[in-house]
Amino acid sequence: MASVEITIHGQITHGHDYAEVDCPTCSATHFHLIRGDLDDDTVPVTLTCVNGHDVPIPHDIDARELLFTVAMRSE
């Protein structure tokens, strides 16, 4: 596998209370785009909202694990 770019339709939640991961700029909670490289740990995993704003990945979410899980489910 190499670079991946996957649109996530729906919400990403985290924490014990399943808080939504939302865009700090426009508050979008659906249709995030996740990008990264499954083979290269030096390439950062990024999350973007439907409107193109960068969305910080919460510290309690392993970004690389999220990317891998989403990639495996999308195959």
Backbone torsions as a table, in degrees:
resi	resn	phi	psi	omega
1	MET	NA	161.0	-179.4
2	ALA	-140.1	-138.9	179.7
3	SER	-65.0	138.4	177.7
4	VAL	-130.7	150.6	175.3
5	GLU	-142.7	114.2	-172.7
6	ILE	-130.7	133.4	174.0
7	THR	-87.9	130.0	178.9
8	ILE	-101.6	113.5	177.6
9	HIS	-90.5	113.2	-177.3
10	GLY	123.9	-169.3	-175.5
11	GLN	-100.6	148.2	169.8
12	ILE	-104.5	128.8	179.4
13	THR	-120.4	163.3	179.4
14	HIS	-153.5	163.9	177.1
15	GLY	80.2	172.9	-178.0
16	HIS	-68.1	-21.0	-179.9
17	ASP	-102.9	9.7	178.2
18	TYR	53.8	47.7	177.8
19	ALA	-64.8	140.9	-179.5
20	GLU	-73.1	142.7	170.5
21	VAL	-88.4	113.8	-177.4
22	ASP	-124.0	162.4	-179.7
23	CYS	-74.0	127.8	179.6
24	PRO	-71.4	-16.4	-178.5
25	THR	-88.7	-48.6	-174.3
26	CYS	-120.9	0.0	178.3
27	SER	67.6	15.5	176.9
28	ALA	-62.6	137.9	179.7
29	THR	-119.8	-7.8	-177.6
30	HIS	-117.4	160.7	173.6
31	PHE	58.5	58.0	174.0
32	HIS	-83.6	153.5	176.0
33	LEU	-113.5	123.7	178.9
34	ILE	-109.3	135.8	-179.3
35	ARG	-131.1	147.4	175.8
36	GLY	173.6	-173.6	179.8
37	ASP	-128.6	123.0	-176.9
38	LEU	-74.9	-20.9	-177.6
39	ASP	-98.1	-16.0	-173.2
40	ASP	-123.1	106.1	-178.5
41	ASP	-70.2	-12.9	-179.7
42	THR	-80.6	-17.5	178.2
43	VAL	-83.2	121.7	-178.3
44	PRO	-69.3	148.8	173.5
45	VAL	-89.1	128.2	-179.0
46	THR	-121.4	154.0	179.0
47	LEU	-127.1	131.9	-178.7
48	THR	-128.6	142.1	178.5
49	CYS	-81.0	174.4	-178.3
50	VAL	-59.9	-24.1	-179.3
51	ASN	-95.7	6.3	175.2
52	GLY	89.6	6.2	179.0
53	HIS	-83.8	145.0	175.1
54	ASP	-69.9	134.0	179.2
55	VAL	-115.4	119.8	178.3
56	PRO	-66.1	137.5	178.2
57	ILE	-86.5	123.1	-178.1
58	PRO	-55.4	147.5	-176.4
59	HIS	-62.0	-22.9	-178.9
60	ASP	-88.4	4.9	174.9
61	ILE	-109.1	126.7	174.2
62	ASP	-79.5	105.8	-173.6
63	ALA	-59.0	-41.9	-179.1
64	ARG	-67.9	-37.5	177.0
65	GLU	-66.7	-40.1	176.4
66	LEU	-61.5	-45.6	178.3
67	LEU	-59.3	-46.2	-179.8
68	PHE	-62.5	-45.5	-179.4
69	THR	-61.3	-47.1	-179.9
70	VAL	-63.8	-41.3	-179.9
71	ALA	-63.7	-41.5	-179.4
72	MET	-67.4	-37.1	179.8
73	ARG	-73.8	-24.4	-177.5
74	SER	-84.2	-11.4	-179.4
75	GLU	-73.1	NA	NA
